[in-house]
Amino acid sequence: MGTTQDGAVGVVGGGIVGLAVAREIVRRRPGTPVTVLEAEDRLGAHQTGHNSGVVHAGIYYRPGSLKATLCTRGRSLLQEYCAEHDLPFDEVGKLVVAVEESEQGRFDALEATARENGVPGLRRLDAGAIADVEPRAVGRAALHSPRTAITDFGAVARRLGADIEAAGGRVLLNTTVTGIRQGAGDVTVSTRHGARSGTAGTSGDGGAERGRHTVSRLVVCGGLQSDRLAGLVGGGRNPAIVPFRGEYMAVRPEKQDLVRGMVYPVPDPRYPFLGVHFTRTVDGGLEVGPNAVLALHRSSYRRLAVGPRDLAATLTWPGFWRMAAEHWVTGVREMYGSAVPSAFLRAAQRYVPAIGATDVVRGRCGLRAQAVARDGSLVDDFVVESSDRVTVVRNAPSPAATSGLAIAEHVVDRLGGFDGSG
C-alpha cells in the first residue's frame, strides 16, 4: 500500500522518454519524490533498446512540428549528455540518395525541409561527389548530413535511470500498471507483480513495493502500450497503436567496411517509415534495414509470435482496415521482403550494389508503436495529452530517442510548477 508524499510524481514507462521525464523533474526541482514504474525487468526493454541507434539531425520532419523542434533541441542535449557521461556519440554522417529521376521532386522537397530545419553542415552532392563520402554508394544525387550520429540508446537509458536514483528517485522494475484513478488531490496507480528497485534489476527490496502507488501527478510514457494506458485514465482509443515489426540484416564482417556511415533512400512522404538503409553500429558492425511488417504481438521479438489480445486490438480498430485498404500493396511487398532475404536486399542494393544477399545474415528486430487514427491515417507528429493531474504521451515514434531529453523538457513544462525555483 503506497502512501502519499507531497509533490510526488509517478512516471509510467522505463523507456528513454519516461526516464528523461523523471530525470528532468528531479533536475529542475531536487528532492521531488519521483517513482518510475516499468513493467519489464530492465530499462529500455522495447523501442529504446531495439532501434537503429541513429541520432537524427532533423532532415525529414515538417518545419514547425514538434518533431522538427524537439529533434533539433534533443540532438544537442543528447550530445552534451553523452559527452558528460562518457557514452558513445559518433558522428558518422548520413547520405540520403536519389537513384531515379522519378525521385527528384521528393528529393528537392526533402532538401528544402532539411534546410528550413537547420540541419548542420548539410550539402547537396551530384553523382560524382557521392563517392567522396561513400565510395561504394551510387546515385543521381544525395544529401549529405555530416553531423548525423550513432549512439547506444540502451546505455543512455541505463544512465538516466542511475541519475534518477542518485537524485533520490525510485526505479521499480517488474511493475505492471493495471489501474489509474484520479482523486481530488492525488492519483492512485494500481500495479501487479512484485516491484524490484534498482536500474540493474538486481538490487532493492525484492518485492515489497507492490499493489498501489499514490502520487500528486502522473506522467504516462507507455510506448507500445500507450493507448491502453491512456484508456486507464479515461482517454479515448483514438489514436490506437498498431505495432509494426522492423527486421534487420547484419552484414558479414568481410563486407562491413564497404559503408563508412549511413546510406538512406529518399523517403516516401505518405509513410512515417524511412525505408531500408545501411547503418553503422557503435560496436563497429553494419546493418541493413529495417523493413516494416505488421506485428502480431506488442512485446515479443520472435518472428512468428502472436499475442491474441494484441492481434484482436489491431483487427477491431477501424483505422487499421482503412489503412490496410489504402496501403495493401506496400504491405504485401514488405511481407515478401521479410520472407525472402534476396528481396529484402534488392532495395538496398540500389544504393550499395557491392553488398548482396550472400553478404548478410538475419539480425535483430524491433517493434514500432505506430499510432493510427480512426480514419486510417498514420499519426506522424508527437502527441501529448493532459487531463487534470495526468499527462499522457500518446505518440512518440522516431525520432523520440534522439528527442528524448527535449521531449522531457516539453512535458515537464506542461506540468507547471517545475521551473527550478522550488
Rosetta blueprint (number, residue, H / E / L):
1 M L
2 G L
3 T L
4 T L
5 Q L
6 D L
7 G L
8 A L
9 V E
10 G E
11 V E
12 V E
13 G L
14 G L
15 G L
16 I H
17 V H
18 G H
19 L H
20 A H
21 V H
22 A H
23 R H
24 E H
25 I H
26 V H
27 R H
28 R H
29 R L
30 P L
31 G L
32 T L
33 P L
34 V E
35 T E
36 V E
37 L E
38 E L
39 A L
40 E L
41 D L
42 R L
43 L L
44 G L
45 A L
46 H L
47 Q L
48 T L
49 G L
50 H L
51 N L
52 S L
53 G L
54 V E
55 V E
56 H L
57 A L
58 G L
59 I L
60 Y L
61 Y L
62 R L
63 P L
64 G L
65 S L
66 L H
67 K H
68 A H
69 T H
70 L H
71 C H
72 T H
73 R H
74 G H
75 R H
76 S H
77 L H
78 L H
79 Q H
80 E H
81 Y H
82 C H
83 A H
84 E H
85 H L
86 D L
87 L L
88 P L
89 F L
90 D E
91 E L
92 V L
93 G L
94 K E
95 L E
96 V E
97 V E
98 A E
99 V L
100 E L
101 E H
102 S H
103 E H
104 Q H
105 G H
106 R H
107 F H
108 D H
109 A H
110 L H
111 E H
112 A H
113 T H
114 A H
115 R H
116 E H
117 N L
118 G L
119 V L
120 P L
121 G L
122 L L
123 R E
124 R E
125 L E
126 D E
127 A H
128 G H
129 A H
130 I H
131 A H
132 D H
133 V H
134 E L
135 P L
136 R L
137 A L
138 V L
139 G L
140 R L
141 A E
142 A E
143 L E
144 H E
145 S E
146 P L
147 R L
148 T L
149 A E
150 I E
151 T L
152 D L
153 F H
154 G H
155 A H
156 V H
157 A H
158 R H
159 R H
160 L H
161 G H
162 A H
163 D H
164 I H
165 E H
166 A H
167 A L
168 G L
169 G L
170 R E
171 V E
172 L E
173 L E
174 N L
175 T L
176 T E
177 V E
178 T E
179 G E
180 I E
181 R E
182 Q E
183 G L
184 A L
185 G L
186 D L
187 V E
188 T E
189 V E
190 S E
191 T E
192 R E
193 H L
194 G L
195 A E
196 R E
197 S E
198 G L
199 T L
200 A L
201 G L
202 T L
203 S L
204 G L
205 D L
206 G L
207 G L
208 A L
209 E E
210 R L
211 G L
212 R E
213 H E
214 T E
215 V E
216 S L
217 R E
218 L E
219 V E
220 V E
221 C L
222 G L
223 G H
224 L H
225 Q H
226 S H
227 D H
228 R H
229 L H
230 A H
231 G H
232 L H
233 V H
234 G L
235 G L
236 G L
237 R L
238 N L
239 P L
240 A E
241 I E
242 V E
243 P E
244 F E
245 R E
246 G E
247 E E
248 Y E
249 M E
250 A E
251 V E
252 R L
253 P H
254 E H
255 K H
256 Q H
257 D H
258 L H
259 V L
260 R L
261 G L
262 M E
263 V E
264 Y E
265 P E
266 V L
267 P L
268 D L
269 P L
270 R L
271 Y L
272 P L
273 F L
274 L L
275 G L
276 V L
277 H E
278 F E
279 T E
280 R E
281 T L
282 V L
283 D L
284 G L
285 G L
286 L E
287 E E
288 V E
289 G E
290 P L
291 N L
292 A L
293 V E
294 L E
295 A L
296 L L
297 H L
298 R L
299 S L
300 S L
301 Y L
302 R L
303 R L
304 L L
305 A L
306 V L
307 G L
308 P H
309 R H
310 D H
311 L H
312 A H
313 A H
314 T H
315 L H
316 T L
317 W L
318 P H
319 G H
320 F H
321 W H
322 R H
323 M H
324 A H
325 A H
326 E H
327 H H
328 W H
329 V H
330 T H
331 G H
332 V H
333 R H
334 E H
335 M H
336 Y H
337 G H
338 S H
339 A H
340 V L
341 P H
342 S H
343 A H
344 F H
345 L H
346 R H
347 A H
348 A H
349 Q H
350 R L
351 Y L
352 V L
353 P L
354 A L
355 I L
356 G L
357 A H
358 T H
359 D H
360 V E
361 V E
362 R E
363 G E
364 R E
365 C E
366 G E
367 L E
368 R E
369 A E
370 Q E
371 A E
372 V E
373 A L
374 R L
375 D L
376 G L
377 S L
378 L E
379 V L
380 D L
381 D L
382 F L
383 V E
384 V E
385 E E
386 S E
387 S E
388 D L
389 R L
390 V E
391 T E
392 V E
393 V E
394 R E
395 N E
396 A L
397 P L
398 S L
399 P L
400 A H
401 A H
402 T H
403 S H
404 G H
405 L H
406 A H
407 I H
408 A H
409 E H
410 H H
411 V H
412 V H
413 D H
414 R H
415 L H
416 G L
417 G L
418 F L
419 D L
420 G L
421 S L
422 G L
